[in-house]
Amino acid sequence: MKLTFEELLQRKRKAVLRNNTCERCVLCGKETDIPIDLPVDRRDCYVEGSGQLCRDCWRRVYGE
């Protein structure tokens, strides 16, 4: 499923409103330990142009 920029912003806003403070994996949907407000250049398992991955999906995709 490909999201538009506006849809992604709406998801972010809804997550904040639900007091969800951590990102979700863009592949499996699992909640990660990455705070939503952490800049992307300081994140582990972040893929530019795609978004945040959990560690399991990161290992599955990149084999690390």
C-alpha positions in Angstrom: 0.0 0.0 0.0 1.5 3.3 -1.1 0.6 6.4 1.0 0.5 9.9 -0.2 2.3 12.6 1.9 -1.1 13.9 3.2 -2.1 10.4 4.3 1.2 9.9 6.1 0.7 13.2 7.9 -2.8 12.3 9.0 -1.5 9.0 10.4 1.2 10.8 12.3 -1.4 13.3 13.8 -3.7 10.4 14.8 -0.8 8.6 16.4 0.1 11.6 18.5 -3.5 12.2 19.5 -3.8 8.6 20.7 -0.7 9.3 22.9 1.2 6.9 20.8 4.7 8.2 21.2 6.6 5.6 19.1 6.8 4.9 15.4 5.3 1.9 13.8 7.1 -0.3 11.2 6.0 0.6 7.7 6.2 -3.1 6.7 4.6 -5.1 9.5 2.9 -2.4 11.6 4.6 -3.4 14.8 5.3 -0.6 17.3 9.0 0.2 17.5 11.0 1.8 20.3 11.7 4.9 18.1 10.1 8.0 19.4 7.9 9.9 16.8 9.7 13.2 17.5 13.2 11.7 17.0 14.8 13.3 13.9 15.2 10.7 11.1 19.0 11.4 10.8 19.3 10.0 14.4 17.2 6.9 14.0 18.2 3.2 13.6 16.4 1.2 11.0 15.1 4.2 9.1 14.8 4.0 5.3 14.7 7.3 3.5 11.7 7.5 1.2 10.0 4.6 2.9 10.0 5.2 6.7 10.7 3.4 9.9 11.3 -0.3 10.1 11.3 -2.5 13.2 14.5 -4.4 13.8 13.1 -7.7 12.6 12.0 -6.3 9.3 15.3 -4.4 8.9 17.2 -7.8 9.3 14.8 -9.5 6.9 15.3 -6.8 4.3 19.0 -6.0 4.7 20.2 -9.3 6.2 22.0 -7.6 9.1 
